[in-house]
């Protein structure tokens, strides 16, 4: 059967759904794809905000990323802890900023 959804999900995102000691994701491709689209859209949405924070407040790129991470870590953000790390890493990648894993 032809898969109408040609969305390519990066391995780094699929890895969020692979439990330690396992090889296969713990969720369906459709579920992972939906979460990926949400997280990718979120990172892209935060692009201009992050750039403005960096410029307007005169804070470092790293400080912007820390602030974004803290904001996304709030319970009502819509993303879980592993997705927060992925979104912040993706935002840094989009901005061309260095990213250092805080954990």
Biopython code that builds the backbone (N, CA, C, O; Angstrom):
import numpy as np
from Bio.PDB.StructureBuilder import StructureBuilder

atoms = [
    (1, "UNK", "N", (0.838, -1.177, 0.000)),
    (1, "UNK", "CA", (0.000, 0.000, 0.000)),
    (1, "UNK", "C", (0.880, 1.236, 0.000)),
    (1, "UNK", "O", (1.913, 1.255, 0.669)),
    (2, "UNK", "N", (0.501, 2.241, -0.717)),
    (2, "UNK", "CA", (1.255, 3.478, -0.833)),
    (2, "UNK", "C", (1.080, 4.316, 0.432)),
    (2, "UNK", "O", (-0.042, 4.533, 0.890)),
    (3, "UNK", "N", (2.183, 4.779, 0.985)),
    (3, "UNK", "CA", (2.140, 5.623, 2.173)),
    (3, "UNK", "C", (2.022, 7.073, 1.732)),
    (3, "UNK", "O", (2.965, 7.637, 1.178)),
    (4, "UNK", "N", (0.869, 7.672, 1.977)),
    (4, "UNK", "CA", (0.622, 9.056, 1.561)),
    (4, "UNK", "C", (1.459, 10.046, 2.363)),
    (4, "UNK", "O", (1.708, 11.165, 1.914)),
    (5, "UNK", "N", (1.882, 9.638, 3.527)),
    (5, "UNK", "CA", (2.677, 10.515, 4.362)),
    (5, "UNK", "C", (4.150, 10.249, 4.089)),
    (5, "UNK", "O", (4.707, 9.269, 4.582)),
    (6, "UNK", "N", (4.772, 11.101, 3.319)),
    (6, "UNK", "CA", (6.170, 10.930, 2.953)),
    (6, "UNK", "C", (7.097, 11.671, 3.908)),
    (6, "UNK", "O", (8.259, 11.920, 3.583)),
    (7, "UNK", "N", (6.592, 12.020, 5.071)),
    (7, "UNK", "CA", (7.360, 12.740, 6.069)),
    (7, "UNK", "C", (8.580, 11.926, 6.478)),
    (7, "UNK", "O", (8.456, 10.771, 6.887)),
    (8, "UNK", "N", (9.743, 12.526, 6.368)),
    (8, "UNK", "CA", (10.962, 11.865, 6.806)),
    (8, "UNK", "C", (11.259, 12.305, 8.227)),
    (8, "UNK", "O", (11.500, 13.483, 8.488)),
    (9, "UNK", "N", (11.240, 11.366, 9.121)),
    (9, "UNK", "CA", (11.461, 11.646, 10.530)),
    (9, "UNK", "C", (12.934, 11.365, 10.835)),
    (9, "UNK", "O", (13.407, 10.254, 10.593)),
    (10, "UNK", "N", (13.663, 12.346, 11.357)),
    (10, "UNK", "CA", (15.081, 12.127, 11.643)),
    (10, "UNK", "C", (15.295, 11.038, 12.700)),
    (10, "UNK", "O", (14.489, 10.874, 13.616)),
    (11, "UNK", "N", (16.381, 10.312, 12.552)),
    (11, "UNK", "CA", (16.719, 9.263, 13.517)),
    (11, "UNK", "C", (16.819, 9.822, 14.934)),
    (11, "UNK", "O", (16.480, 9.141, 15.902)),
    (12, "UNK", "N", (17.288, 11.070, 15.049)),
    (12, "UNK", "CA", (17.431, 11.674, 16.379)),
    (12, "UNK", "C", (16.086, 11.817, 17.074)),
    (12, "UNK", "O", (16.015, 11.785, 18.303)),
    (13, "UNK", "N", (15.016, 11.976, 16.297)),
    (13, "UNK", "CA", (13.694, 12.084, 16.902)),
    (13, "UNK", "C", (13.117, 10.703, 17.190)),
    (13, "UNK", "O", (12.532, 10.489, 18.252)),
    (14, "UNK", "N", (13.272, 9.781, 16.276)),
    (14, "UNK", "CA", (12.789, 8.415, 16.492)),
    (14, "UNK", "C", (13.441, 7.831, 17.745)),
    (14, "UNK", "O", (12.805, 7.084, 18.489)),
    (15, "UNK", "N", (14.706, 8.173, 17.975)),
    (15, "UNK", "CA", (15.435, 7.660, 19.137)),
    (15, "UNK", "C", (14.766, 8.040, 20.457)),
    (15, "UNK", "O", (14.974, 7.372, 21.470)),
    (16, "UNK", "N", (13.973, 9.096, 20.453)),
    (16, "UNK", "CA", (13.268, 9.500, 21.670)),
    (16, "UNK", "C", (12.259, 8.445, 22.098)),
    (16, "UNK", "O", (11.855, 8.404, 23.260)),
    (17, "UNK", "N", (11.854, 7.601, 21.173)),
    (17, "UNK", "CA", (10.826, 6.596, 21.422)),
    (17, "UNK", "C", (11.383, 5.179, 21.544)),
    (17, "UNK", "O", (10.625, 4.211, 21.600)),
    (18, "UNK", "N", (12.700, 5.064, 21.586)),
    (18, "UNK", "CA", (13.333, 3.755, 21.745)),
    (18, "UNK", "C", (13.850, 3.657, 23.176)),
    (18, "UNK", "O", (14.757, 4.385, 23.579)),
    (19, "UNK", "N", (13.264, 2.756, 23.919)),
    (19, "UNK", "CA", (13.636, 2.581, 25.322)),
    (19, "UNK", "C", (14.995, 1.891, 25.419)),
    (19, "UNK", "O", (15.358, 1.098, 24.550)),
    (20, "UNK", "N", (15.742, 2.196, 26.479)),
    (20, "UNK", "CA", (17.057, 1.555, 26.656)),
    (20, "UNK", "C", (16.939, 0.022, 26.593)),
    (20, "UNK", "O", (16.049, -0.577, 27.198)),
    (21, "UNK", "N", (17.848, -0.576, 25.856)),
    (21, "UNK", "CA", (17.855, -2.026, 25.714)),
    (21, "UNK", "C", (16.934, -2.534, 24.617)),
    (21, "UNK", "O", (16.888, -3.737, 24.358)),
    (22, "UNK", "N", (16.216, -1.655, 23.983)),
    (22, "UNK", "CA", (15.294, -2.025, 22.897)),
    (22, "UNK", "C", (15.839, -1.527, 21.565)),
    (22, "UNK", "O", (16.718, -0.667, 21.514)),
    (23, "UNK", "N", (15.300, -2.083, 20.501)),
    (23, "UNK", "CA", (15.702, -1.660, 19.159)),
    (23, "UNK", "C", (14.573, -0.966, 18.420)),
    (23, "UNK", "O", (14.809, -0.164, 17.516)),
    (24, "UNK", "N", (13.343, -1.279, 18.810)),
    (24, "UNK", "CA", (12.186, -0.721, 18.104)),
    (24, "UNK", "C", (11.533, 0.366, 18.946)),
    (24, "UNK", "O", (11.540, 0.303, 20.175)),
    (25, "UNK", "N", (10.973, 1.359, 18.275)),
    (25, "UNK", "CA", (10.274, 2.435, 18.990)),
    (25, "UNK", "C", (9.066, 1.901, 19.760)),
    (25, "UNK", "O", (8.472, 0.890, 19.385)),
    (26, "UNK", "N", (8.723, 2.582, 20.819)),
    (26, "UNK", "CA", (7.592, 2.188, 21.667)),
    (26, "UNK", "C", (6.271, 2.780, 21.171)),
    (26, "UNK", "O", (5.234, 2.584, 21.804)),
    (27, "UNK", "N", (6.296, 3.494, 20.058)),
    (27, "UNK", "CA", (5.085, 4.104, 19.499)),
    (27, "UNK", "C", (5.011, 3.791, 18.007)),
    (27, "UNK", "O", (6.000, 3.393, 17.392)),
    (28, "UNK", "N", (3.840, 3.975, 17.446)),
    (28, "UNK", "CA", (3.660, 3.736, 16.010)),
    (28, "UNK", "C", (4.313, 4.849, 15.198)),
    (28, "UNK", "O", (4.604, 5.930, 15.711)),
    (29, "UNK", "N", (4.534, 4.560, 13.933)),
    (29, "UNK", "CA", (5.096, 5.576, 13.043)),
    (29, "UNK", "C", (4.189, 6.790, 12.980)),
    (29, "UNK", "O", (4.667, 7.924, 12.941)),
    (30, "UNK", "N", (2.890, 6.562, 12.970)),
    (30, "UNK", "CA", (1.940, 7.679, 12.909)),
    (30, "UNK", "C", (2.046, 8.559, 14.154)),
    (30, "UNK", "O", (2.033, 9.786, 14.057)),
    (31, "UNK", "N", (2.151, 7.930, 15.314)),
    (31, "UNK", "CA", (2.259, 8.693, 16.559)),
    (31, "UNK", "C", (3.580, 9.466, 16.613)),
    (31, "UNK", "O", (3.611, 10.631, 17.007)),
    (32, "UNK", "N", (4.655, 8.811, 16.219)),
    (32, "UNK", "CA", (5.964, 9.471, 16.204)),
    (32, "UNK", "C", (5.950, 10.619, 15.196)),
    (32, "UNK", "O", (6.480, 11.697, 15.464)),
    (33, "UNK", "N", (5.339, 10.379, 14.031)),
    (33, "UNK", "CA", (5.253, 11.423, 13.013)),
    (33, "UNK", "C", (4.478, 12.642, 13.488)),
    (33, "UNK", "O", (4.864, 13.778, 13.213)),
    (34, "UNK", "N", (3.395, 12.403, 14.196)),
    (34, "UNK", "CA", (2.584, 13.515, 14.717)),
    (34, "UNK", "C", (3.385, 14.325, 15.734)),
    (34, "UNK", "O", (3.358, 15.555, 15.709)),
    (35, "UNK", "N", (4.100, 13.634, 16.632)),
    (35, "UNK", "CA", (4.912, 14.340, 17.625)),
    (35, "UNK", "C", (6.062, 15.084, 16.949)),
    (35, "UNK", "O", (6.400, 16.203, 17.336)),
    (36, "UNK", "N", (6.663, 14.449, 15.932)),
    (36, "UNK", "CA", (7.758, 15.107, 15.211)),
    (36, "UNK", "C", (7.268, 16.393, 14.549)),
    (36, "UNK", "O", (7.911, 17.437, 14.658)),
    (37, "UNK", "N", (6.138, 16.316, 13.870)),
    (37, "UNK", "CA", (5.607, 17.518, 13.219)),
    (37, "UNK", "C", (5.360, 18.623, 14.235)),
    (37, "UNK", "O", (5.671, 19.787, 13.979)),
    (38, "UNK", "N", (4.801, 18.264, 15.388)),
    (38, "UNK", "CA", (4.545, 19.250, 16.435)),
    (38, "UNK", "C", (5.852, 19.877, 16.912)),
    (38, "UNK", "O", (5.957, 21.101, 17.001)),
    (39, "UNK", "N", (6.849, 19.044, 17.218)),
    (39, "UNK", "CA", (8.120, 19.539, 17.739)),
    (39, "UNK", "C", (8.902, 20.345, 16.704)),
    (39, "UNK", "O", (9.513, 21.359, 17.038)),
    (40, "UNK", "N", (8.885, 19.903, 15.468)),
    (40, "UNK", "CA", (9.567, 20.643, 14.398)),
    (40, "UNK", "C", (8.885, 21.996, 14.189)),
    (40, "UNK", "O", (9.561, 23.014, 14.041)),
    (41, "UNK", "N", (7.564, 22.013, 14.177)),
    (41, "UNK", "CA", (6.834, 23.286, 14.055)),
    (41, "UNK", "C", (7.147, 24.202, 15.228)),
    (41, "UNK", "O", (7.319, 25.407, 15.046)),
    (42, "UNK", "N", (7.223, 23.645, 16.422)),
    (42, "UNK", "CA", (7.532, 24.430, 17.612)),
    (42, "UNK", "C", (8.919, 25.061, 17.496)),
    (42, "UNK", "O", (9.084, 26.249, 17.773)),
    (43, "UNK", "N", (9.906, 24.282, 17.093)),
    (43, "UNK", "CA", (11.262, 24.809, 16.928)),
    (43, "UNK", "C", (11.283, 25.922, 15.888)),
    (43, "UNK", "O", (11.939, 26.944, 16.088)),
    (44, "UNK", "N", (10.574, 25.735, 14.785)),
    (44, "UNK", "CA", (10.525, 26.774, 13.757)),
    (44, "UNK", "C", (9.785, 28.012, 14.237)),
    (44, "UNK", "O", (10.163, 29.135, 13.905)),
    (45, "UNK", "N", (8.733, 27.808, 15.017)),
    (45, "UNK", "CA", (7.978, 28.928, 15.577)),
    (45, "UNK", "C", (8.848, 29.741, 16.542)),
    (45, "UNK", "O", (8.727, 30.965, 16.607)),
    (46, "UNK", "N", (9.706, 29.074, 17.278)),
    (46, "UNK", "CA", (10.565, 29.744, 18.248)),
    (46, "UNK", "C", (11.752, 30.463, 17.613)),
    (46, "UNK", "O", (12.443, 31.225, 18.289)),
    (47, "UNK", "N", (11.992, 30.234, 16.347)),
    (47, "UNK", "CA", (13.150, 30.800, 15.653)),
    (47, "UNK", "C", (13.206, 32.327, 15.786)),
    (47, "UNK", "O", (14.206, 32.867, 16.258)),
    (48, "UNK", "N", (12.168, 33.007, 15.385)),
    (48, "UNK", "CA", (12.159, 34.476, 15.438)),
    (48, "UNK", "C", (12.174, 34.983, 16.873)),
    (48, "UNK", "O", (12.831, 35.977, 17.181)),
    (49, "UNK", "N", (11.449, 34.298, 17.745)),
    (49, "UNK", "CA", (11.439, 34.678, 19.159)),
    (49, "UNK", "C", (12.855, 34.622, 19.728)),
    (49, "UNK", "O", (13.300, 35.564, 20.385)),
    (50, "UNK", "N", (13.556, 33.528, 19.478)),
    (50, "UNK", "CA", (14.914, 33.355, 20.002)),
    (50, "UNK", "C", (15.851, 34.413, 19.440)),
    (50, "UNK", "O", (16.665, 34.977, 20.171)),
    (51, "UNK", "N", (15.741, 34.679, 18.164)),
    (51, "UNK", "CA", (16.585, 35.689, 17.527)),
    (51, "UNK", "C", (16.323, 37.063, 18.149)),
    (51, "UNK", "O", (17.258, 37.817, 18.414)),
    (52, "UNK", "N", (15.045, 37.383, 18.380)),
    (52, "UNK", "CA", (14.680, 38.668, 18.982)),
    (52, "UNK", "C", (15.204, 38.774, 20.410)),
    (52, "UNK", "O", (15.711, 39.823, 20.805)),
    (53, "UNK", "N", (15.086, 37.696, 21.190)),
    (53, "UNK", "CA", (15.589, 37.702, 22.564)),
    (53, "UNK", "C", (17.097, 37.961, 22.582)),
    (53, "UNK", "O", (17.602, 38.730, 23.399)),
    (54, "UNK", "N", (17.789, 37.312, 21.678)),
    (54, "UNK", "CA", (19.242, 37.470, 21.584)),
    (54, "UNK", "C", (19.592, 38.924, 21.258)),
    (54, "UNK", "O", (20.490, 39.506, 21.865)),
    (55, "UNK", "N", (18.888, 39.489, 20.315)),
    (55, "UNK", "CA", (19.188, 40.856, 19.871)),
    (55, "UNK", "C", (18.658, 41.905, 20.845)),
    (55, "UNK", "O", (19.401, 42.789, 21.271)),
    (56, "UNK", "N", (17.386, 41.811, 21.197)),
    (56, "UNK", "CA", (16.733, 42.851, 22.005)),
    (56, "UNK", "C", (17.252, 42.897, 23.440)),
    (56, "UNK", "O", (17.420, 43.978, 24.004)),
    (57, "UNK", "N", (17.503, 41.740, 24.027)),
    (57, "UNK", "CA", (17.965, 41.702, 25.413)),
    (57, "UNK", "C", (19.487, 41.705, 25.526)),
    (57, "UNK", "O", (20.042, 41.923, 26.603)),
    (58, "UNK", "N", (20.147, 41.460, 24.405)),
    (58, "UNK", "CA", (21.602, 41.445, 24.408)),
    (58, "UNK", "C", (22.184, 40.301, 25.218)),
    (58, "UNK", "O", (23.276, 40.415, 25.775)),
    (59, "UNK", "N", (21.448, 39.190, 25.282)),
    (59, "UNK", "CA", (21.944, 38.029, 26.021)),
    (59, "UNK", "C", (22.594, 37.049, 25.056)),
    (59, "UNK", "O", (22.376, 37.110, 23.846)),
    (60, "UNK", "N", (23.385, 36.157, 25.604)),
    (60, "UNK", "CA", (24.106, 35.211, 24.748)),
    (60, "UNK", "C", (23.151, 34.200, 24.123)),
    (60, "UNK", "O", (22.024, 34.013, 24.584)),
    (61, "UNK", "N", (23.620, 33.567, 23.083)),
    (61, "UNK", "CA", (22.843, 32.508, 22.427)),
    (61, "UNK", "C", (22.529, 31.394, 23.415)),
    (61, "UNK", "O", (21.414, 30.875, 23.445)),
    (62, "UNK", "N", (23.520, 31.032, 24.221)),
    (62, "UNK", "CA", (23.322, 29.984, 25.222)),
    (62, "UNK", "C", (22.260, 30.369, 26.235)),
    (62, "UNK", "O", (21.456, 29.530, 26.641)),
    (63, "UNK", "N", (22.249, 31.635, 26.649)),
    (63, "UNK", "CA", (21.229, 32.088, 27.599)),
    (63, "UNK", "C", (19.833, 32.036, 26.984)),
    (63, "UNK", "O", (18.863, 31.702, 27.665)),
    (64, "UNK", "N", (19.733, 32.365, 25.708)),
    (64, "UNK", "CA", (18.435, 32.270, 25.027)),
    (64, "UNK", "C", (17.959, 30.829, 25.045)),
    (64, "UNK", "O", (16.799, 30.561, 25.356)),
    (65, "UNK", "N", (18.840, 29.905, 24.716)),
    (65, "UNK", "CA", (18.466, 28.495, 24.675)),
    (65, "UNK", "C", (18.079, 27.973, 26.058)),
    (65, "UNK", "O", (17.163, 27.160, 26.180)),
    (66, "UNK", "N", (18.771, 28.437, 27.097)),
    (66, "UNK", "CA", (18.417, 28.039, 28.464)),
    (66, "UNK", "C", (17.017, 28.551, 28.796)),
    (66, "UNK", "O", (16.209, 27.819, 29.366)),
    (67, "UNK", "N", (16.726, 29.801, 28.445)),
    (67, "UNK", "CA", (15.398, 30.363, 28.717)),
    (67, "UNK", "C", (14.308, 29.593, 27.977)),
    (67, "UNK", "O", (13.250, 29.309, 28.539)),
    (68, "UNK", "N", (14.571, 29.259, 26.724)),
    (68, "UNK", "CA", (13.598, 28.486, 25.950)),
    (68, "UNK", "C", (13.394, 27.126, 26.611)),
    (68, "UNK", "O", (12.261, 26.671, 26.765)),
    (69, "UNK", "N", (14.489, 26.477, 26.999)),
    (69, "UNK", "CA", (14.396, 25.166, 27.648)),
    (69, "UNK", "C", (13.581, 25.240, 28.932)),
    (69, "UNK", "O", (12.743, 24.375, 29.184)),
    (70, "UNK", "N", (13.818, 26.258, 29.740)),
    (70, "UNK", "CA", (13.068, 26.417, 30.984)),
    (70, "UNK", "C", (11.584, 26.655, 30.716)),
    (70, "UNK", "O", (10.727, 26.133, 31.429)),
    (71, "UNK", "N", (11.289, 27.438, 29.693)),
    (71, "UNK", "CA", (9.894, 27.674, 29.335)),
    (71, "UNK", "C", (9.201, 26.414, 28.850)),
    (71, "UNK", "O", (8.056, 26.146, 29.213)),
    (72, "UNK", "N", (9.896, 25.643, 28.031)),
    (72, "UNK", "CA", (9.310, 24.410, 27.512)),
    (72, "UNK", "C", (9.197, 23.328, 28.579)),
    (72, "UNK", "O", (8.406, 22.395, 28.435)),
    (73, "UNK", "N", (9.976, 23.445, 29.641)),
    (73, "UNK", "CA", (9.933, 22.454, 30.716)),
    (73, "UNK", "C", (8.685, 22.602, 31.592)),
    (73, "UNK", "O", (8.437, 21.759, 32.454)),
    (74, "UNK", "N", (7.908, 23.651, 31.383)),
    (74, "UNK", "CA", (6.692, 23.853, 32.166)),
    (74, "UNK", "C", (5.654, 22.795, 31.779)),
    (74, "UNK", "O", (5.574, 22.406, 30.614)),
    (75, "UNK", "N", (4.866, 22.331, 32.741)),
    (75, "UNK", "CA", (3.915, 21.244, 32.486)),
    (75, "UNK", "C", (2.910, 21.511, 31.360)),
    (75, "UNK", "O", (2.453, 20.571, 30.709)),
    (76, "UNK", "N", (2.569, 22.751, 31.129)),
    (76, "UNK", "CA", (1.551, 23.054, 30.111)),
    (76, "UNK", "C", (2.142, 23.384, 28.735)),
    (76, "UNK", "O", (1.438, 23.906, 27.870)),
    (77, "UNK", "N", (3.421, 23.085, 28.530)),
    (77, "UNK", "CA", (4.065, 23.435, 27.261)),
    (77, "UNK", "C", (3.655, 22.528, 26.104)),
    (77, "UNK", "O", (3.762, 22.915, 24.941)),
    (78, "UNK", "N", (3.187, 21.324, 26.422)),
    (78, "UNK", "CA", (2.786, 20.400, 25.370)),
    (78, "UNK", "C", (3.878, 19.445, 24.931)),
    (78, "UNK", "O", (3.658, 18.612, 24.052)),
    (79, "UNK", "N", (5.066, 19.558, 25.539)),
    (79, "UNK", "CA", (6.160, 18.645, 25.208)),
    (79, "UNK", "C", (6.706, 18.025, 26.494)),
    (79, "UNK", "O", (6.680, 18.642, 27.559)),
    (80, "UNK", "N", (7.200, 16.794, 26.371)),
    (80, "UNK", "CA", (7.782, 16.127, 27.532)),
    (80, "UNK", "C", (9.279, 16.429, 27.600)),
    (80, "UNK", "O", (9.817, 17.112, 26.728)),
    (81, "UNK", "N", (9.940, 15.928, 28.621)),
    (81, "UNK", "CA", (11.345, 16.265, 28.873)),
    (81, "UNK", "C", (12.277, 15.912, 27.711)),
    (81, "UNK", "O", (13.145, 16.711, 27.359)),
    (82, "UNK", "N", (12.113, 14.741, 27.118)),
    (82, "UNK", "CA", (13.003, 14.367, 26.009)),
    (82, "UNK", "C", (12.702, 15.194, 24.766)),
    (82, "UNK", "O", (13.608, 15.505, 23.994)),
    (83, "UNK", "N", (11.441, 15.552, 24.569)),
    (83, "UNK", "CA", (11.091, 16.409, 23.439)),
    (83, "UNK", "C", (11.631, 17.826, 23.645)),
    (83, "UNK", "O", (12.031, 18.481, 22.683)),
    (84, "UNK", "N", (11.644, 18.298, 24.889)),
    (84, "UNK", "CA", (12.205, 19.623, 25.180)),
    (84, "UNK", "C", (13.653, 19.682, 24.708)),
    (84, "UNK", "O", (14.050, 20.619, 24.015)),
    (85, "UNK", "N", (14.437, 18.679, 25.085)),
    (85, "UNK", "CA", (15.846, 18.648, 24.671)),
    (85, "UNK", "C", (15.967, 18.646, 23.152)),
    (85, "UNK", "O", (16.825, 19.331, 22.596)),
    (86, "UNK", "N", (15.112, 17.877, 22.480)),
    (86, "UNK", "CA", (15.184, 17.797, 21.027)),
    (86, "UNK", "C", (14.817, 19.142, 20.397)),
    (86, "UNK", "O", (15.488, 19.595, 19.470)),
    (87, "UNK", "N", (13.764, 19.773, 20.891)),
    (87, "UNK", "CA", (13.326, 21.062, 20.345)),
    (87, "UNK", "C", (14.413, 22.122, 20.524)),
    (87, "UNK", "O", (14.690, 22.885, 19.599)),
    (88, "UNK", "N", (15.025, 22.174, 21.700)),
    (88, "UNK", "CA", (16.079, 23.166, 21.941)),
    (88, "UNK", "C", (17.283, 22.894, 21.040)),
    (88, "UNK", "O", (17.870, 23.821, 20.481)),
    (89, "UNK", "N", (17.642, 21.628, 20.904)),
    (89, "UNK", "CA", (18.751, 21.276, 20.006)),
    (89, "UNK", "C", (18.420, 21.663, 18.566)),
    (89, "UNK", "O", (19.269, 22.193, 17.850)),
    (90, "UNK", "N", (17.196, 21.399, 18.148)),
    (90, "UNK", "CA", (16.775, 21.742, 16.786)),
    (90, "UNK", "C", (16.756, 23.253, 16.596)),
    (90, "UNK", "O", (17.161, 23.748, 15.543)),
    (91, "UNK", "N", (16.290, 23.994, 17.603)),
    (91, "UNK", "CA", (16.295, 25.453, 17.524)),
    (91, "UNK", "C", (17.719, 25.972, 17.369)),
    (91, "UNK", "O", (17.972, 26.848, 16.542)),
    (92, "UNK", "N", (18.642, 25.444, 18.149)),
    (92, "UNK", "CA", (20.051, 25.847, 18.028)),
    (92, "UNK", "C", (20.561, 25.562, 16.619)),
    (92, "UNK", "O", (21.281, 26.371, 16.033)),
    (93, "UNK", "N", (20.187, 24.419, 16.091)),
    (93, "UNK", "CA", (20.600, 24.056, 14.735)),
    (93, "UNK", "C", (20.033, 25.038, 13.708)),
    (93, "UNK", "O", (20.750, 25.476, 12.809)),
    (94, "UNK", "N", (18.762, 25.381, 13.837)),
    (94, "UNK", "CA", (18.136, 26.334, 12.919)),
    (94, "UNK", "C", (18.800, 27.701, 12.992)),
    (94, "UNK", "O", (18.989, 28.366, 11.974)),
    (95, "UNK", "N", (19.152, 28.111, 14.204)),
    (95, "UNK", "CA", (19.780, 29.420, 14.413)),
    (95, "UNK", "C", (21.256, 29.424, 14.020)),
    (95, "UNK", "O", (21.843, 30.483, 13.798)),
    (96, "UNK", "N", (21.852, 28.226, 13.934)),
    (96, "UNK", "CA", (23.289, 28.148, 13.683)),
    (96, "UNK", "C", (24.087, 28.462, 14.935)),
    (96, "UNK", "O", (25.228, 28.918, 14.860)),
    (97, "UNK", "N", (23.474, 28.212, 16.093)),
    (97, "UNK", "CA", (24.110, 28.478, 17.379)),
    (97, "UNK", "C", (24.688, 27.190, 17.944)),
    (97, "UNK", "O", (24.179, 26.104, 17.665)),
    (98, "UNK", "N", (25.763, 27.305, 18.748)),
    (98, "UNK", "CA", (26.280, 26.113, 19.408)),
    (98, "UNK", "C", (25.289, 25.621, 20.458)),
    (98, "UNK", "O", (24.574, 26.408, 21.079)),
    (99, "UNK", "N", (25.265, 24.333, 20.637)),
    (99, "UNK", "CA", (24.354, 23.733, 21.626)),
    (99, "UNK", "C", (25.124, 22.733, 22.457)),
    (99, "UNK", "O", (25.849, 21.886, 21.936)),
    (100, "UNK", "N", (24.951, 22.849, 23.763)),
    (100, "UNK", "CA", (25.603, 21.925, 24.688)),
    (100, "UNK", "C", (24.530, 21.305, 25.537)),
    (100, "UNK", "O", (23.751, 22.007, 26.182)),
    (101, "UNK", "N", (24.486, 20.008, 25.541)),
    (101, "UNK", "CA", (23.482, 19.276, 26.320)),
    (101, "UNK", "C", (23.703, 19.577, 27.795)),
    (101, "UNK", "O", (24.812, 19.432, 28.310)),
    (102, "UNK", "N", (22.659, 19.989, 28.456)),
    (102, "UNK", "CA", (22.733, 20.366, 29.874)),
    (102, "UNK", "C", (22.659, 19.163, 30.790)),
    (102, "UNK", "O", (22.992, 19.279, 31.969)),
    (103, "UNK", "N", (22.236, 18.012, 30.294)),
    (103, "UNK", "CA", (22.044, 16.845, 31.170)),
    (103, "UNK", "C", (23.265, 15.995, 31.259)),
    (103, "UNK", "O", (23.261, 14.980, 31.955)),
]
sb = StructureBuilder()
sb.init_structure("model")
sb.init_model(0)
sb.init_chain("A")
sb.init_seg("    ")
for serial, (resi, resn, name, xyz) in enumerate(atoms, 1):
    if name == "N":
        sb.init_residue(resn, " ", resi, " ")
    sb.init_atom(name, np.array(xyz, "f"), 0.0, 1.0, " ", f" {name:<3s}", serial, name[0])
structure = sb.get_structure()
